[in-house]
Amino acid sequence: MCAEPVSKTAQERRAHAAAVREWARRDERLRRISLLIGLIALAASISLVLAALL
């Protein structure tokens, strides 16, 4: 069995779509890491405020 030939523009579109999906995955990972760092910083600042009040 031989595969049907794929046009150059279709190959480019698929490659572009794959690249966009990969960037979306990376962006989501970075967003989660940023959120985690923000939550850690918030917890640390709350701890400092509580320690200062006690």
Predicted model as a PDB file, atoms N, CA, C, CB and O in Angstrom, pLDDT in the B-factor column:
MODEL        1                                                                  
ATOM      1  N   MET A   1       0.834  -1.192   0.000  1.00 48.00           N  
ATOM      2  CA  MET A   1       0.000   0.000   0.000  1.00 48.00           C  
ATOM      3  C   MET A   1       0.870   1.244   0.000  1.00 48.00           C  
ATOM      4  CB  MET A   1      -0.944   0.005   1.209  1.00 48.00           C  
ATOM      5  O   MET A   1       1.845   1.337   0.745  1.00 48.00           O  
ATOM      6  N   CYS A   2       0.512   2.179  -0.828  1.00 55.00           N  
ATOM      7  CA  CYS A   2       1.267   3.433  -0.806  1.00 55.00           C  
ATOM      8  C   CYS A   2       0.339   4.555  -0.374  1.00 55.00           C  
ATOM      9  CB  CYS A   2       1.896   3.741  -2.198  1.00 55.00           C  
ATOM     10  O   CYS A   2      -0.841   4.568  -0.726  1.00 55.00           O  
ATOM     11  N   ALA A   3       0.863   5.468   0.370  1.00 59.00           N  
ATOM     12  CA  ALA A   3       0.075   6.598   0.855  1.00 59.00           C  
ATOM     13  C   ALA A   3      -0.134   7.592  -0.282  1.00 59.00           C  
ATOM     14  CB  ALA A   3       0.768   7.284   2.065  1.00 59.00           C  
ATOM     15  O   ALA A   3       0.693   7.718  -1.185  1.00 59.00           O  
ATOM     16  N   GLU A   4      -1.248   8.283  -0.211  1.00 63.00           N  
ATOM     17  CA  GLU A   4      -1.509   9.303  -1.229  1.00 63.00           C  
ATOM     18  C   GLU A   4      -0.553  10.468  -1.018  1.00 63.00           C  
ATOM     19  CB  GLU A   4      -2.990   9.787  -1.176  1.00 63.00           C  
ATOM     20  O   GLU A   4      -0.211  10.799   0.117  1.00 63.00           O  
ATOM     21  N   PRO A   5      -0.127  11.083  -2.099  1.00 70.00           N  
ATOM     22  CA  PRO A   5       0.778  12.236  -1.947  1.00 70.00           C  
ATOM     23  C   PRO A   5       0.068  13.388  -1.226  1.00 70.00           C  
ATOM     24  CB  PRO A   5       1.294  12.712  -3.336  1.00 70.00           C  
ATOM     25  O   PRO A   5      -1.112  13.656  -1.456  1.00 70.00           O  
ATOM     26  N   VAL A   6       0.805  14.044  -0.368  1.00 71.00           N  
ATOM     27  CA  VAL A   6       0.250  15.158   0.412  1.00 71.00           C  
ATOM     28  C   VAL A   6       0.844  16.445  -0.139  1.00 71.00           C  
ATOM     29  CB  VAL A   6       0.555  15.004   1.954  1.00 71.00           C  
ATOM     30  O   VAL A   6       2.050  16.541  -0.362  1.00 71.00           O  
ATOM     31  N   SER A   7      -0.016  17.429  -0.353  1.00 86.00           N  
ATOM     32  CA  SER A   7       0.472  18.691  -0.912  1.00 86.00           C  
ATOM     33  C   SER A   7       1.402  19.400   0.072  1.00 86.00           C  
ATOM     34  CB  SER A   7      -0.708  19.608  -1.279  1.00 86.00           C  
ATOM     35  O   SER A   7       1.343  19.181   1.282  1.00 86.00           O  
ATOM     36  N   LYS A   8       2.231  20.225  -0.464  1.00 86.00           N  
ATOM     37  CA  LYS A   8       3.203  20.962   0.357  1.00 86.00           C  
ATOM     38  C   LYS A   8       2.483  21.865   1.367  1.00 86.00           C  
ATOM     39  CB  LYS A   8       4.143  21.808  -0.543  1.00 86.00           C  
ATOM     40  O   LYS A   8       2.892  21.963   2.524  1.00 86.00           O  
ATOM     41  N   THR A   9       1.409  22.521   0.916  1.00 93.00           N  
ATOM     42  CA  THR A   9       0.703  23.421   1.844  1.00 93.00           C  
ATOM     43  C   THR A   9       0.037  22.636   2.965  1.00 93.00           C  
ATOM     44  CB  THR A   9      -0.350  24.257   1.093  1.00 93.00           C  
ATOM     45  O   THR A   9      -0.023  23.116   4.097  1.00 93.00           O  
ATOM     46  N   ALA A  10      -0.465  21.434   2.675  1.00 89.00           N  
ATOM     47  CA  ALA A  10      -1.075  20.612   3.726  1.00 89.00           C  
ATOM     48  C   ALA A  10      -0.020  20.194   4.743  1.00 89.00           C  
ATOM     49  CB  ALA A  10      -1.761  19.363   3.118  1.00 89.00           C  
ATOM     50  O   ALA A  10      -0.283  20.195   5.945  1.00 89.00           O  
ATOM     51  N   GLN A  11       1.167  19.838   4.272  1.00 92.00           N  
ATOM     52  CA  GLN A  11       2.258  19.479   5.181  1.00 92.00           C  
ATOM     53  C   GLN A  11       2.640  20.668   6.050  1.00 92.00           C  
ATOM     54  CB  GLN A  11       3.482  18.983   4.391  1.00 92.00           C  
ATOM     55  O   GLN A  11       2.869  20.526   7.252  1.00 92.00           O  
ATOM     56  N   GLU A  12       2.706  21.840   5.431  1.00 92.00           N  
ATOM     57  CA  GLU A  12       3.056  23.049   6.185  1.00 92.00           C  
ATOM     58  C   GLU A  12       1.996  23.362   7.231  1.00 92.00           C  
ATOM     59  CB  GLU A  12       3.228  24.245   5.238  1.00 92.00           C  
ATOM     60  O   GLU A  12       2.320  23.741   8.356  1.00 92.00           O  
ATOM     61  N   ARG A  13       0.718  23.201   6.856  1.00 93.00           N  
ATOM     62  CA  ARG A  13      -0.362  23.459   7.807  1.00 93.00           C  
ATOM     63  C   ARG A  13      -0.299  22.500   8.984  1.00 93.00           C  
ATOM     64  CB  ARG A  13      -1.718  23.349   7.117  1.00 93.00           C  
ATOM     65  O   ARG A  13      -0.487  22.905  10.131  1.00 93.00           O  
ATOM     66  N   ARG A  14      -0.035  21.228   8.704  1.00 94.00           N  
ATOM     67  CA  ARG A  14       0.074  20.246   9.788  1.00 94.00           C  
ATOM     68  C   ARG A  14       1.256  20.555  10.686  1.00 94.00           C  
ATOM     69  CB  ARG A  14       0.206  18.832   9.222  1.00 94.00           C  
ATOM     70  O   ARG A  14       1.153  20.459  11.909  1.00 94.00           O  
ATOM     71  N   ALA A  15       2.378  20.926  10.088  1.00 94.00           N  
ATOM     72  CA  ALA A  15       3.561  21.264  10.883  1.00 94.00           C  
ATOM     73  C   ALA A  15       3.290  22.488  11.750  1.00 94.00           C  
ATOM     74  CB  ALA A  15       4.775  21.518   9.968  1.00 94.00           C  
ATOM     75  O   ALA A  15       3.694  22.540  12.912  1.00 94.00           O  
ATOM     76  N   HIS A  16       2.603  23.471  11.176  1.00 94.00           N  
ATOM     77  CA  HIS A  16       2.284  24.681  11.926  1.00 94.00           C  
ATOM     78  C   HIS A  16       1.329  24.354  13.075  1.00 94.00           C  
ATOM     79  CB  HIS A  16       1.666  25.749  10.995  1.00 94.00           C  
ATOM     80  O   HIS A  16       1.503  24.845  14.190  1.00 94.00           O  
ATOM     81  N   ALA A  17       0.318  23.522  12.798  1.00 94.00           N  
ATOM     82  CA  ALA A  17      -0.642  23.145  13.842  1.00 94.00           C  
ATOM     83  C   ALA A  17       0.065  22.395  14.975  1.00 94.00           C  
ATOM     84  CB  ALA A  17      -1.776  22.272  13.248  1.00 94.00           C  
ATOM     85  O   ALA A  17      -0.240  22.611  16.148  1.00 94.00           O  
ATOM     86  N   ALA A  18       1.000  21.522  14.629  1.00 94.00           N  
ATOM     87  CA  ALA A  18       1.751  20.797  15.652  1.00 94.00           C  
ATOM     88  C   ALA A  18       2.593  21.761  16.481  1.00 94.00           C  
ATOM     89  CB  ALA A  18       2.647  19.724  15.007  1.00 94.00           C  
ATOM     90  O   ALA A  18       2.683  21.615  17.700  1.00 94.00           O  
ATOM     91  N   ALA A  19       3.208  22.741  15.832  1.00 94.00           N  
ATOM     92  CA  ALA A  19       4.017  23.732  16.550  1.00 94.00           C  
ATOM     93  C   ALA A  19       3.143  24.568  17.483  1.00 94.00           C  
ATOM     94  CB  ALA A  19       4.760  24.648  15.554  1.00 94.00           C  
ATOM     95  O   ALA A  19       3.542  24.864  18.609  1.00 94.00           O  
ATOM     96  N   VAL A  20       1.969  24.944  17.022  1.00 94.00           N  
ATOM     97  CA  VAL A  20       1.050  25.734  17.856  1.00 94.00           C  
ATOM     98  C   VAL A  20       0.617  24.926  19.082  1.00 94.00           C  
ATOM     99  CB  VAL A  20      -0.194  26.173  17.035  1.00 94.00           C  
ATOM    100  O   VAL A  20       0.547  25.462  20.189  1.00 94.00           O  
ATOM    101  N   ARG A  21       0.326  23.640  18.883  1.00 94.00           N  
ATOM    102  CA  ARG A  21      -0.060  22.791  20.016  1.00 94.00           C  
ATOM    103  C   ARG A  21       1.082  22.677  21.025  1.00 94.00           C  
ATOM    104  CB  ARG A  21      -0.471  21.389  19.524  1.00 94.00           C  
ATOM    105  O   ARG A  21       0.855  22.723  22.234  1.00 94.00           O  
ATOM    106  N   GLU A  22       2.307  22.529  20.526  1.00 94.00           N  
ATOM    107  CA  GLU A  22       3.460  22.427  21.424  1.00 94.00           C  
ATOM    108  C   GLU A  22       3.648  23.714  22.227  1.00 94.00           C  
ATOM    109  CB  GLU A  22       4.736  22.114  20.624  1.00 94.00           C  
ATOM    110  O   GLU A  22       3.906  23.659  23.429  1.00 94.00           O  
ATOM    111  N   TRP A  23       3.519  24.883  21.569  1.00 94.00           N  
ATOM    112  CA  TRP A  23       3.647  26.152  22.287  1.00 94.00           C  
ATOM    113  C   TRP A  23       2.534  26.319  23.312  1.00 94.00           C  
ATOM    114  CB  TRP A  23       3.633  27.323  21.305  1.00 94.00           C  
ATOM    115  O   TRP A  23       2.760  26.870  24.389  1.00 94.00           O  
ATOM    116  N   ALA A  24       1.324  25.846  22.983  1.00 94.00           N  
ATOM    117  CA  ALA A  24       0.210  25.938  23.938  1.00 94.00           C  
ATOM    118  C   ALA A  24       0.512  25.092  25.170  1.00 94.00           C  
ATOM    119  CB  ALA A  24      -1.124  25.480  23.281  1.00 94.00           C  
ATOM    120  O   ALA A  24       0.234  25.512  26.293  1.00 94.00           O  
ATOM    121  N   ARG A  25       1.084  23.897  24.968  1.00 93.00           N  
ATOM    122  CA  ARG A  25       1.459  23.039  26.102  1.00 93.00           C  
ATOM    123  C   ARG A  25       2.502  23.728  26.970  1.00 93.00           C  
ATOM    124  CB  ARG A  25       1.996  21.680  25.605  1.00 93.00           C  
ATOM    125  O   ARG A  25       2.393  23.740  28.196  1.00 93.00           O  
ATOM    126  N   ARG A  26       3.510  24.298  26.328  1.00 94.00           N  
ATOM    127  CA  ARG A  26       4.564  24.995  27.091  1.00 94.00           C  
ATOM    128  C   ARG A  26       3.998  26.185  27.841  1.00 94.00           C  
ATOM    129  CB  ARG A  26       5.694  25.459  26.159  1.00 94.00           C  
ATOM    130  O   ARG A  26       4.358  26.432  28.992  1.00 94.00           O  
ATOM    131  N   ASP A  27       3.105  26.929  27.182  1.00 95.00           N  
ATOM    132  CA  ASP A  27       2.510  28.098  27.814  1.00 95.00           C  
ATOM    133  C   ASP A  27       1.702  27.687  29.044  1.00 95.00           C  
ATOM    134  CB  ASP A  27       1.619  28.855  26.814  1.00 95.00           C  
ATOM    135  O   ASP A  27       1.748  28.355  30.077  1.00 95.00           O  
ATOM    136  N   GLU A  28       0.964  26.583  28.925  1.00 95.00           N  
ATOM    137  CA  GLU A  28       0.182  26.095  30.063  1.00 95.00           C  
ATOM    138  C   GLU A  28       1.090  25.675  31.209  1.00 95.00           C  
ATOM    139  CB  GLU A  28      -0.705  24.920  29.640  1.00 95.00           C  
ATOM    140  O   GLU A  28       0.792  25.947  32.372  1.00 95.00           O  
ATOM    141  N   ARG A  29       2.201  25.011  30.882  1.00 94.00           N  
ATOM    142  CA  ARG A  29       3.155  24.611  31.922  1.00 94.00           C  
ATOM    143  C   ARG A  29       3.714  25.840  32.637  1.00 94.00           C  
ATOM    144  CB  ARG A  29       4.306  23.779  31.312  1.00 94.00           C  
ATOM    145  O   ARG A  29       3.791  25.867  33.866  1.00 94.00           O  
ATOM    146  N   LEU A  30       4.101  26.845  31.872  1.00 96.00           N  
ATOM    147  CA  LEU A  30       4.651  28.064  32.469  1.00 96.00           C  
ATOM    148  C   LEU A  30       3.608  28.774  33.336  1.00 96.00           C  
ATOM    149  CB  LEU A  30       5.159  29.013  31.369  1.00 96.00           C  
ATOM    150  O   LEU A  30       3.932  29.310  34.395  1.00 96.00           O  
ATOM    151  N   ARG A  31       2.368  28.772  32.881  1.00 96.00           N  
ATOM    152  CA  ARG A  31       1.299  29.407  33.652  1.00 96.00           C  
ATOM    153  C   ARG A  31       1.122  28.692  34.985  1.00 96.00           C  
ATOM    154  CB  ARG A  31      -0.027  29.403  32.859  1.00 96.00           C  
ATOM    155  O   ARG A  31       0.937  29.341  36.015  1.00 96.00           O  
ATOM    156  N   ARG A  32       1.175  27.366  34.977  1.00 96.00           N  
ATOM    157  CA  ARG A  32       1.023  26.607  36.225  1.00 96.00           C  
ATOM    158  C   ARG A  32       2.194  26.855  37.161  1.00 96.00           C  
ATOM    159  CB  ARG A  32       0.897  25.108  35.932  1.00 96.00           C  
ATOM    160  O   ARG A  32       2.006  26.996  38.369  1.00 96.00           O  
ATOM    161  N   ILE A  33       3.396  26.908  36.614  1.00 97.00           N  
ATOM    162  CA  ILE A  33       4.576  27.172  37.442  1.00 97.00           C  
ATOM    163  C   ILE A  33       4.492  28.565  38.049  1.00 97.00           C  
ATOM    164  CB  ILE A  33       5.871  27.027  36.614  1.00 97.00           C  
ATOM    165  O   ILE A  33       4.801  28.752  39.226  1.00 97.00           O  
ATOM    166  N   SER A  34       4.073  29.545  37.249  1.00 97.00           N  
ATOM    167  CA  SER A  34       3.934  30.913  37.750  1.00 97.00           C  
ATOM    168  C   SER A  34       2.890  30.986  38.856  1.00 97.00           C  
ATOM    169  CB  SER A  34       3.559  31.865  36.609  1.00 97.00           C  
ATOM    170  O   SER A  34       3.085  31.680  39.855  1.00 97.00           O  
ATOM    171  N   LEU A  35       1.788  30.274  38.680  1.00 97.00           N  
ATOM    172  CA  LEU A  35       0.748  30.254  39.705  1.00 97.00           C  
ATOM    173  C   LEU A  35       1.272  29.634  40.997  1.00 97.00           C  
ATOM    174  CB  LEU A  35      -0.482  29.482  39.207  1.00 97.00           C  
ATOM    175  O   LEU A  35       1.002  30.138  42.087  1.00 97.00           O  
ATOM    176  N   LEU A  36       2.013  28.550  40.874  1.00 98.00           N  
ATOM    177  CA  LEU A  36       2.582  27.891  42.054  1.00 98.00           C  
ATOM    178  C   LEU A  36       3.545  28.820  42.786  1.00 98.00           C  
ATOM    179  CB  LEU A  36       3.303  26.595  41.650  1.00 98.00           C  
ATOM    180  O   LEU A  36       3.502  28.919  44.013  1.00 98.00           O  
ATOM    181  N   ILE A  37       4.411  29.498  42.041  1.00 98.00           N  
ATOM    182  CA  ILE A  37       5.354  30.441  42.660  1.00 98.00           C  
ATOM    183  C   ILE A  37       4.596  31.576  43.352  1.00 98.00           C  
ATOM    184  CB  ILE A  37       6.327  31.017  41.597  1.00 98.00           C  
ATOM    185  O   ILE A  37       4.964  32.001  44.447  1.00 98.00           O  
ATOM    186  N   GLY A  38       3.546  32.055  42.709  1.00 97.00           N  
ATOM    187  CA  GLY A  38       2.730  33.118  43.303  1.00 97.00           C  
ATOM    188  C   GLY A  38       2.075  32.675  44.603  1.00 97.00           C  
ATOM    189  O   GLY A  38       2.030  33.429  45.575  1.00 97.00           O  
ATOM    190  N   LEU A  39       1.566  31.442  44.614  1.00 97.00           N  
ATOM    191  CA  LEU A  39       0.939  30.932  45.830  1.00 97.00           C  
ATOM    192  C   LEU A  39       1.953  30.757  46.951  1.00 97.00           C  
ATOM    193  CB  LEU A  39       0.244  29.608  45.550  1.00 97.00           C  
ATOM    194  O   LEU A  39       1.649  31.031  48.112  1.00 97.00           O  
ATOM    195  N   ILE A  40       3.155  30.302  46.613  1.00 98.00           N  
ATOM    196  CA  ILE A  40       4.207  30.159  47.622  1.00 98.00           C  
ATOM    197  C   ILE A  40       4.589  31.520  48.186  1.00 98.00           C  
ATOM    198  CB  ILE A  40       5.447  29.463  47.023  1.00 98.00           C  
ATOM    199  O   ILE A  40       4.770  31.663  49.395  1.00 98.00           O  
ATOM    200  N   ALA A  41       4.711  32.514  47.323  1.00 97.00           N  
ATOM    201  CA  ALA A  41       5.045  33.863  47.780  1.00 97.00           C  
ATOM    202  C   ALA A  41       3.934  34.431  48.661  1.00 97.00           C  
ATOM    203  CB  ALA A  41       5.294  34.790  46.579  1.00 97.00           C  
ATOM    204  O   ALA A  41       4.208  35.098  49.658  1.00 97.00           O  
ATOM    205  N   LEU A  42       2.687  34.167  48.294  1.00 97.00           N  
ATOM    206  CA  LEU A  42       1.559  34.640  49.104  1.00 97.00           C  
ATOM    207  C   LEU A  42       1.573  33.981  50.481  1.00 97.00           C  
ATOM    208  CB  LEU A  42       0.219  34.353  48.391  1.00 97.00           C  
ATOM    209  O   LEU A  42       1.365  34.649  51.494  1.00 97.00           O  
ATOM    210  N   ALA A  43       1.816  32.686  50.518  1.00 97.00           N  
ATOM    211  CA  ALA A  43       1.873  31.981  51.800  1.00 97.00           C  
ATOM    212  C   ALA A  43       3.018  32.517  52.662  1.00 97.00           C  
ATOM    213  CB  ALA A  43       2.042  30.465  51.574  1.00 97.00           C  
ATOM    214  O   ALA A  43       2.871  32.673  53.874  1.00 97.00           O  
ATOM    215  N   ALA A  44       4.157  32.796  52.025  1.00 96.00           N  
ATOM    216  CA  ALA A  44       5.297  33.328  52.780  1.00 96.00           C  
ATOM    217  C   ALA A  44       4.977  34.706  53.342  1.00 96.00           C  
ATOM    218  CB  ALA A  44       6.548  33.399  51.891  1.00 96.00           C  
ATOM    219  O   ALA A  44       5.317  35.003  54.488  1.00 96.00           O  
ATOM    220  N   SER A  45       4.332  35.543  52.551  1.00 96.00           N  
ATOM    221  CA  SER A  45       4.020  36.889  53.043  1.00 96.00           C  
ATOM    222  C   SER A  45       2.978  36.834  54.156  1.00 96.00           C  
ATOM    223  CB  SER A  45       3.520  37.780  51.895  1.00 96.00           C  
ATOM    224  O   SER A  45       3.051  37.616  55.103  1.00 96.00           O  
ATOM    225  N   ILE A  46       2.013  35.927  54.058  1.00 96.00           N  
ATOM    226  CA  ILE A  46       1.036  35.769  55.122  1.00 96.00           C  
ATOM    227  C   ILE A  46       1.710  35.297  56.405  1.00 96.00           C  
ATOM    228  CB  ILE A  46      -0.058  34.788  54.703  1.00 96.00           C  
ATOM    229  O   ILE A  46       1.372  35.749  57.498  1.00 96.00           O  
ATOM    230  N   SER A  47       2.666  34.383  56.260  1.00 96.00           N  
ATOM    231  CA  SER A  47       3.418  33.894  57.427  1.00 96.00           C  
ATOM    232  C   SER A  47       4.172  35.041  58.097  1.00 96.00           C  
ATOM    233  CB  SER A  47       4.409  32.778  57.009  1.00 96.00           C  
ATOM    234  O   SER A  47       4.181  35.156  59.323  1.00 96.00           O  
ATOM    235  N   LEU A  48       4.803  35.886  57.284  1.00 95.00           N  
ATOM    236  CA  LEU A  48       5.545  37.016  57.853  1.00 95.00           C  
ATOM    237  C   LEU A  48       4.634  37.997  58.568  1.00 95.00           C  
ATOM    238  CB  LEU A  48       6.314  37.739  56.764  1.00 95.00           C  
ATOM    239  O   LEU A  48       4.988  38.513  59.628  1.00 95.00           O  
ATOM    240  N   VAL A  49       3.470  38.259  58.004  1.00 95.00           N  
ATOM    241  CA  VAL A  49       2.509  39.171  58.644  1.00 95.00           C  
ATOM    242  C   VAL A  49       2.034  38.576  59.957  1.00 95.00           C  
ATOM    243  CB  VAL A  49       1.301  39.452  57.711  1.00 95.00           C  
ATOM    244  O   VAL A  49       1.963  39.278  60.966  1.00 95.00           O  
ATOM    245  N   LEU A  50       1.709  37.292  59.957  1.00 95.00           N  
ATOM    246  CA  LEU A  50       1.258  36.648  61.204  1.00 95.00           C  
ATOM    247  C   LEU A  50       2.368  36.645  62.250  1.00 95.00           C  
ATOM    248  CB  LEU A  50       0.792  35.201  60.929  1.00 95.00           C  
ATOM    249  O   LEU A  50       2.109  36.863  63.434  1.00 95.00           O  
ATOM    250  N   ALA A  51       3.597  36.400  61.819  1.00 94.00           N  
ATOM    251  CA  ALA A  51       4.716  36.390  62.767  1.00 94.00           C  
ATOM    252  C   ALA A  51       4.930  37.789  63.346  1.00 94.00           C  
ATOM    253  CB  ALA A  51       6.013  35.888  62.079  1.00 94.00           C  
ATOM    254  O   ALA A  51       5.279  37.934  64.518  1.00 94.00           O  
ATOM    255  N   ALA A  52       4.721  38.810  62.524  1.00 94.00           N  
ATOM    256  CA  ALA A  52       4.922  40.187  63.010  1.00 94.00           C  
ATOM    257  C   ALA A  52       3.820  40.570  64.007  1.00 94.00           C  
ATOM    258  CB  ALA A  52       4.940  41.191  61.819  1.00 94.00           C  
ATOM    259  O   ALA A  52       4.054  41.340  64.939  1.00 94.00           O  
ATOM    260  N   LEU A  53       2.629  40.027  63.798  1.00 91.00           N  
ATOM    261  CA  LEU A  53       1.510  40.378  64.683  1.00 91.00           C  
ATOM    262  C   LEU A  53       1.577  39.628  66.027  1.00 91.00           C  
ATOM    263  CB  LEU A  53       0.176  40.073  63.983  1.00 91.00           C  
ATOM    264  O   LEU A  53       1.043  40.100  67.031  1.00 91.00           O  
ATOM    265  N   LEU A  54       2.211  38.500  66.036  1.00 86.00           N  
ATOM    266  CA  LEU A  54       2.235  37.698  67.285  1.00 86.00           C  
ATOM    267  C   LEU A  54       3.392  38.008  68.174  1.00 86.00           C  
ATOM    268  CB  LEU A  54       2.265  36.246  66.969  1.00 86.00           C  
ATOM    269  O   LEU A  54       3.527  37.411  69.242  1.00 86.00           O  
TER     270      LEU A  54                                                      
ENDMDL                                                                          
END                                                                             
